[in-house]
Amino acid sequence: MKKYGAEFIGTFWLVLGGCGSAVLAAAFPDTGIGFLGVALAFGLTVLTMAFAIGHISGAHLNPAVSVGLWVAGRFPAKDLLPYIVAQVLGGIVAGGVLYLIASGAAGFDVAQGFASNGYGEHSPGGYGLWAAMLTEIVMTMIFLFVIIGSTSRLAPQSFAPIAIGLCLTLIHLISIPVTNTSVNPARSTGVAIYAGGWALAQLWLFWVAPIIGGALGAVLYRFVRSDREVEAVAQAE
């Protein structure tokens, strides 16, 4: 239960910190933090929680990460569903806290999107369904590739949180204009529930694409990993 609690808290922080920066600070009167600030915020949430709870739960904070690590043989199937439930609940509670904070400002309108992910007319740059699907699959694939590689037994593991946090920052810098960047079904669900309407109608894509991408990232890494790493894993088992 401590592992599941850690995943709940970690995902809560990811959604509150990342989506909170988008809702509260991205376009703050006259000089907000913009895309760059939001991208850094998401990366920093993962970086800080990887150091804080990585030794407890692995700091997945993302159903696509849990699925990808399972496909890679790095995560037990018995923990997969409880992790995903904890992550989604953490995201939803964070979305609720953010809603309460944001609604304290005059003129707040959740219908404007509430940092939700979308495609078509709800994409920040007007990108269509297939562009959004491809973006989410590829970005999540590379994210898992970096996660698995940087946490390998042969990698300098003390630096893994930095690599993972910077990778998520870069992913946001690339893809915020396309989908507002998900690569995380829990992050998407946590705000879509409060935005409702189109955000819920398009939520399916931000479950399907990241999970496909996560699985592909695991397969890709297994293909390129060195014989030395395979031997190290076999010896550990």
Secondary structure, DSSP 8 states (H G I E B T S, - for coil): -HHHHHHHHHHHHHHHHHHHIIIIITT-SSS--HHHHHHHHHHHHHHHHHHHHHHHH----SHHHHHHHHHTT-S-GGGHHHHHHHHHHHHHHHHHHHHHHHTTSTT--GGG-TT----GGGSTT---HHHHHHHHHHHHHHHHHHHHHHTSTTS-GGGHHHHHHHHHHHHHHHHHHHHS--S-HHHHHHHHHHH-HHHHHTTTHHHHHHHHHHHHHHHHHHHH--HHHHHHHHHH-
